[in-house]
Amino acid sequence: MEKENIAVGLDIGTTKIVAMIGKKNEYGKLEILGVGKSKSLGVARGVVNNITQTIQSIQQAVIEAEANSGYKINDVVVGIAGQHIRSIQHTDYVIRTNPEEVISGKDIQLLIDQVNKLAMLPGEEIIHVLPQEFKIDGQSEIKEPIGMYGGRLEASFHVVVGQASSIRNVGRCIQSSGIELSGLTLEPLASADAVLSQEEKEAGVALIDIGGGTTDLAIFKDGIIRHTAVVPFGGNVITDDIKEGCSIIEKQAELLKTKFGSAWPGENKDNEIVSIPGLRGRDPKEISLKNLSKIIHARVVEIIEQVFTEIKAYGHEDPRKKLIAGIVLTGGGSQLKHIKQIVEYITGMDTRIGYPNEHLAGNSGEEISNPLYATAVGLLMNSVANNSNSAYKIELKEVQQEAPKSVFQPIVEEKKEDEVVQNEVVQEHKPVEVESTGDKIKRSFFDKYVDKIKDFLDNAE
């Protein structure tokens, strides 16, 4: 029987945690086997601030995904975000000992290792080193140097830096949930994989992922990542504004935002009113939809202007850096009514809403094609690209045979059998991962960092 490569992505967001199990079908599309979703209780602005609550939320999402799919999860690729993430541009070079030999993956890895040794601010660590363009003996604009001759190999890098403690906290939560961490991916990059086409990346595009706690930005040009940023505002700030402005509870504010909210105040007439039930027998509260739109509009404009400042910092006004494909909006916040028009008005750039359905199999549910799941789909794609064996099929036959025994004993025996199966699967799958990482260097950027986190967590115990 042929082994299935089952991949798992885990999106730890500020409002929700999503565990997604899937595999590649014969047409190269993602077939979603199961999705688990839980309310995120211990995360604020993309950063874990309550370990216990985060562990419970992760376990809830994982259990739901396992129940929906019939697969048991071993390890996950997780997304990293939060206001502590920043990116820098860096150029570095190596002088090759033998210019008569062609450039190989080892030379590029040597250059990447050199960049990884850069001195950072206290408490910060490099989590992502992405080569952009290479230069060989002064010849510039080389995208693929492998196989070429040259003595001096130079490259410009996009270096993503984050707070070491925040990343280790995520690792701790995953390990304490009973699963392993197999990979880390920057969330804006995962969302970009899910919703952007290669043509857009070539032409120049800015991806804006409006989440609950943060708004992530990723800019691509000539098929290369050029700029990433995390703005520490998202949909939750809009909800808080409605709560304060209308003197209502958070649950009602969230419902008002999603059902009646609009980012364009001119849309609503002065006499349009919605009635909110009063608390504990109090009189209902009447809220003007025009006022609601004004509250939402003010905050949306602030968020988009901050993101636009980052786009300007990249230098999109330079004709060579022009973003021809404009802006793609994704994430839960992109579903807000008229947000597309507001973004076009502020930036003057073409805008569309990004749905992660391009890479999904035809039988995927409509809910999974929602922009809410863009990051989770991107993380799953990352796990698939690494040829992960992150889950195995739960055998139901054994459980049915043991059922007639005494009430308590089978549970103990089942657990033991599960552990044995799990250990066997882990042993079987490890060599597969080792073989695949050497093939493509681009897939192994995070490997050393993940190992570093695992060592840290093991030593901490």
MARNUDREN-790059 format. One record per residue (C-alpha): y, x, z. Coordinates in steps of 0.02 Angstrom, whole numbers, padded with zeros to 5 digits, always signed. Last residue first. Layout:
YXZ/...
//
This chain:
+01046+00620+01548/+01203+00705+01483/+01095+00836+01397/+01009+00702+01292/+01176+00619+01250/+01256+00784+01198/+01105+00833+01094/+01108+00663+01005/+01297+00679+00973/+01274+00854+00898/+01128+00792+00792/+01242+00654+00725/+01375+00785+00686/+01250+00896+00596/+01192+00751+00489/+01366+00680+00453/+01401+00771+00290/+01219+00760+00235/+01231+00633+00094/+01350+00740-00010/+01228+00884+00000/+01099+00793-00107/+00919+00851-00114/+00909+00932+00058/+00932+00766+00148/+00785+00682+00058/+00645+00794+00121/+00698+00786+00303/+00711+00596+00297/+00536+00578+00224/+00465+00700+00352/+00526+00588+00494/+00446+00430+00430/+00267+00453+00485/+00311+00513+00660/+00433+00369+00684/+00303+00246+00620/+00170+00312+00737/+00287+00303+00886/+00335+00123+00843/+00155+00071+00821/+00109+00147+00989/+00260+00065+01073/+00219-00103+00996/+00040-00086+01056/+00099-00052+01234/+00219-00198+01229/+00084-00313+01165/-00032-00258+01306/+00097-00297+01441/+00136-00467+01364/-00048-00503+01338/-00083-00485+01526/+00034-00617+01596/-00033-00785+01535/-00217-00742+01533/-00303-00720+01364/-00296-00852+01224/-00145-00766+01140/-00225-00599+01100/-00280-00648+00925/-00109-00725+00885/-00016-00568+00939/-00126-00458+00830/-00095-00569+00678/+00096-00563+00694/+00120-00384+00633/+00306-00341+00644/+00359-00251+00485/+00447-00085+00508/+00629-00034+00523/+00743+00115+00490/+00646+00201+00352/+00804+00271+00274/+00814+00334+00095/+00988+00406+00135/+01065+00297-00003/+00987+00143+00081/+01074+00185+00246/+01241+00203+00156/+01212+00036+00067/+01178-00043+00238/+01341+00030+00303/+01433-00045+00152/+01352-00217+00181/+01406-00211+00365/+01584-00161+00315/+01601-00303+00187/+01527-00436+00304/+01689-00527+00344/+01733-00521+00157/+01603-00662+00136/+01457-00625+00018/+01341-00636+00170/+01391-00819+00196/+01347-00867+00017/+01165-00821+00047/+01083-00680-00051/+00964-00741-00189/+01058-00649-00328/+01035-00478-00248/+01190-00398-00172/+01289-00252-00246/+01427-00355-00327/+01431-00481-00183/+01536-00378-00061/+01693-00484-00092/+01863-00400-00112/+02018-00512-00121/+02137-00459-00260/+02309-00379-00267/+02423-00312-00404/+02563-00208-00326/+02744-00254-00284/+02710-00195-00105/+02794-00332-00002/+02777-00478-00126/+02600-00429-00181/+02545-00419+00002/+02625-00588+00041/+02541-00669-00112/+02369-00605-00058/+02399-00666+00121/+02423-00844+00053/+02292-00921+00170/+02207-00799+00289/+02038-00747+00218/+02091-00564+00206/+02094-00557+00397/+01904-00563+00405/+01884-00402+00306/+01941-00367+00127/+02100-00343+00026/+02099-00241-00135/+02265-00163-00189/+02330-00098-00356/+02209-00049-00495/+02340+00068-00571/+02371+00161-00407/+02495+00293-00467/+02460+00470-00407/+02509+00560-00568/+02664+00448-00588/+02720+00492-00410/+02765+00327-00325/+02592+00321-00244/+02636+00469-00132/+02501+00465+00002/+02641+00437+00128/+02695+00286+00023/+02521+00210+00047/+02535+00247+00235/+02705+00158+00241/+02623+00013+00146/+02496-00003+00287/+02637-00017+00414/+02726-00144+00302/+02565-00245+00287/+02545-00256+00477/+02728-00304+00507/+02727-00434+00367/+02568-00510+00440/+02651-00521+00611/+02806-00614+00552/+02707-00727+00434/+02587-00785+00571/+02729-00842+00686/+02822-00924+00539/+02663-01011+00482/+02639-01088+00656/+02821-01144+00657/+02794-01233+00489/+02631-01307+00553/+02727-01392+00694/+02624-01403+00854/+02598-01561+00958/+02517-01536+01128/+02401-01667+01199/+02444-01734+01373/+02353-01655+01521/+02179-01717+01567/+02106-01546+01606/+02193-01446+01467/+02283-01542+01330/+02203-01576+01160/+02300-01496+01014/+02391-01610+00890/+02439-01542+00718/+02609-01576+00641/+02677-01576+00463/+02853-01651+00470/+02945-01490+00426/+02843-01463+00267/+02726-01315+00251/+02709-01192+00106/+02879-01110+00134/+02807-01027+00290/+02689-00913+00189/+02556-00823+00295/+02462-00986+00321/+02364-01052+00470/+02286-01226+00474/+02099-01196+00495/+02084-01008+00532/+02245-00985+00632/+02233-01151+00726/+02052-01113+00773/+02100-00940+00839/+02247-01014+00939/+02134-01150+01013/+02010-01018+01075/+02152-00910+01142/+02229-01046+01251/+02395-01130+01207/+02578-01091+01241/+02630-01107+01056/+02716-00938+01039/+02604-00848+01164/+02438-00908+01092/+02503-00894+00913/+02557-00713+00945/+02388-00674+01026/+02297-00743+00872/+02404-00634+00757/+02364-00483+00867/+02178-00525+00854/+02186-00521+00663/+02226-00336+00657/+02338-00200+00727/+02299-00017+00768/+02329+00045+00588/+02186+00160+00534/+02215+00284+00392/+02122+00361+00246/+02191+00457+00096/+02130+00534-00066/+01947+00480-00086/+01896+00534-00262/+01853+00428-00416/+02009+00484-00506/+02112+00403-00366/+02049+00319-00207/+02148+00259-00055/+02062+00196+00104/+02155+00092+00234/+02087+00011+00392/+02174-00129+00488/+02120-00132+00670/+02070-00254+00807/+01999-00405+00716/+01980-00326+00544/+02098-00315+00395/+02015-00195+00272/+02149-00134+00149/+02076-00040+00000/+02204+00053-00105/+02158+00085-00287/+02177+00218-00420/+02108+00205-00598/+01949+00302-00556/+01914+00207-00395/+01946+00043-00486/+01824+00090-00626/+01692+00139-00496/+01700-00038-00425/+01763-00074-00250/+01689-00203-00128/+01538-00126-00039/+01571+00059-00058/+01753+00033-00004/+01696-00060+00154/+01587+00090+00201/+01731+00211+00168/+01849+00105+00275/+01715+00107+00413/+01693+00296+00424/+01506+00323+00418/+01389+00388+00553/+01201+00411+00533/+01027+00393+00609/+01076+00333+00783/+00919+00278+00876/+00878+00109+00954/+00842+00051+01132/+01013-00025+01169/+01049+00126+01281/+01042+00238+01126/+01165+00127+01032/+01287+00116+01179/+01279+00306+01209/+01313+00344+01026/+01466+00229+01028/+01526+00318+01186/+01498+00485+01099/+01615+00430+00958/+01752+00380+01080/+01732+00543+01180/+01747+00653+01024/+01913+00576+00971/+01921+00574+00781/+01961+00683+00631/+01931+00647+00446/+01954+00796+00330/+01993+00766+00146/+01959+00934+00067/+02035+01041-00071/+01915+01170-00139/+01907+01355-00184/+01762+01458-00250/+01807+01639-00290/+01680+01741-00388/+01632+01622-00528/+01492+01551-00636/+01453+01365-00653/+01291+01273-00610/+01364+01174-00467/+01555+01161-00484/+01563+00970-00507/+01741+00899-00501/+01836+01046-00572/+02024+01014-00580/+02075+01198-00570/+02026+01364-00651/+02096+01497-00533/+01932+01591-00511/+01841+01425-00480/+01944+01280-00412/+01864+01124-00340/+01925+00947-00314/+01894+00823-00175/+01770+00889-00047/+01745+00766+00097/+01727+00833+00274/+01696+00695+00404/+01682+00696+00593/+01797+00840+00640/+01822+00838+00828/+01965+00795+00943/+01971+00814+01133/+02103+00953+01125/+02187+00959+00952/+02081+01036+00813/+02037+01214+00762/+01946+01220+00595/+01761+01269+00608/+01704+01119+00505/+01806+01188+00358/+01695+01344+00355/+01538+01236+00362/+01603+01141+00208/+01629+01306+00114/+01454+01366+00158/+01384+01196+00103/+01473+01218-00065/+01395+01391-00086/+01222+01325-00034/+01234+01184-00163/+01233+01315-00300/+01360+01416-00398/+01276+01518-00535/+01234+01700-00500/+01336+01839-00583/+01476+01812-00455/+01364+01890-00319/+01445+01902-00147/+01548+01744-00171/+01724+01740-00100/+01748+01576-00006/+01897+01456-00010/+01991+01326+00091/+02118+01187+00062/+02150+01051+00191/+02215+00872+00186/+02215+00780+00352/+02145+00615+00415/+02164+00517+00576/+02047+00411+00682/+02102+00376+00862/+02159+00199+00815/+01980+00143+00792/+01840+00158+00665/+01663+00227+00656/+01524+00129+00570/+01342+00142+00620/+01185+00187+00522/+01039+00119+00622/+00872+00167+00699/+00702+00093+00745/+00727-00093+00705/+00574-00209+00708/+00557-00321+00555/+00519-00509+00546/+00686-00536+00461/+00773-00675+00558/+00697-00626+00727/+00739-00442+00699/+00920-00484+00652/+00938-00596+00806/+00866-00461+00921/+00984-00330+00846/+01139-00441+00866/+01097-00480+01049/+01055-00298+01086/+01223-00242+01014/+01318-00372+01118/+01226-00321+01278/+01260-00135+01245/+01445-00174+01213/+01457-00271+01377/+01383-00127+01476/+01488+00010+01391/+01658-00074+01416/+01806+00006+01325/+01722+00046+01159/+01855+00080+01026/+01886-00021+00866/+02048-00099+00930/+01960-00159+01088/+01770-00163+01107/+01667-00226+01255/+01644-00409+01211/+01595-00414+01028/+01527-00587+00989/+01356-00575+00909/+01286-00574+00733/+01111-00536+00671/+01069-00529+00486/+00897-00522+00404/+00808-00472+00245/+00960-00440+00134/+00904-00382-00038/+01024-00251-00103/+01023-00225-00292/+00935-00085-00386/+00844-00206-00502/+00674-00177-00418/+00748-00225-00249/+00837-00108-00127/+00808-00149+00056/+00893-00244+00196/+00924-00265+00382/+01100-00305+00443/+01161-00293+00624/+01336-00367+00647/+01446-00349+00802/+01597-00463+00809/+01779-00470+00865/+01822-00285+00889/+01689-00222+00769/+01527-00127+00791/+01450-00140+00616/+01267-00090+00619/+01175-00052+00457/+00985-00050+00438/+00878+00010+00292/+00697-00031+00251/+00615+00092+00132/+00450+00004+00100/+00291+00105+00094/+00171+00069-00049/+00000+00000+00000/
//
